[in-house]
């Protein structure tokens, strides 16, 4: 997973599919996340941006899968730093 925008909600490179058992344990996606997901290739009902998932003990065992491709948006010359 690339995470190109460093969790600034400017890309969809952290697009993941959350296993259905855990969807109800996550808070609802906010409008900005939903707008970005609308631009993500291979969108599904269980799509989320991984950078917006804050892990808690309730999510122990959480499984996600990656889509076949993601889309990166270059924003004003932003160069992501390694992490």
N, C-alpha and C positions, 0 to 999 in steps of 0.2 A: 504494500500500500504506500503510495507516494506521499500524500499529505502535503501537497505543494504549497498551499496558502498558509500553512502553519496554524490551522484552526481559526482563520479570520473570516470564514464563510465567503470565500471568493472563488471556490472551485468545487469540483465533485470528485477529486482523485481519491478521496477516502470513502466513496460510496460502498456500502456493504448491504448484504441481505441478512437481517436478524432472524434467527430461528423463531418460529411462531410462539413457542413456549415462553419467550422472553419479551415479546412485544408489549404485553400489558404491564410489564414491570418498568418500562421506559416512560419518561414524561413525553407528552405530545410534542411533535416537532413544531417549532415556531414558524412564523410566516416566511422568514428569510430562508430557513432550511428547506421548507416546502418549495419555495420558488427555485432554489438551486436544484433540488431533486427533479423538478419538472424539466430541467435541461440535461439531466443525466441519461446517458444511453442505457438501455436494458432496465428501465424502471419497473419495479414490482410493488405490490401492496406492502411488502415487508422491507422496503428500501429505507435506509437511513444514512446520514453522514456520520461515519465513525468518529470524527472529531467532536461531535456533539453528544456522544454517549459518555456520561460520567458513570464510571463503575462504582457499584455499591455491593454490599454483602448479598443483597437480594439477587444479584445477577451472577453469583458464583456459578460457574459452568456455562456461562453465555457462549454460544457458538454463532459465528457469523461466517458467511461465505462472500467471496468477491465476484463481481460481475465480470463478464468477458472483457470489458474495456471500460475506461473512465475518460473523462474529458477535463483537460486543464485549461484554465483561462488565465492568460498573462495579464497582470494588473499593473499598469504604470511602471513597468520596468522592475517590479518586485523580484528579487532573487532569493529563493528560499535558502535558509541555512541548514546544514546537516544537523540531524537530531537523532 
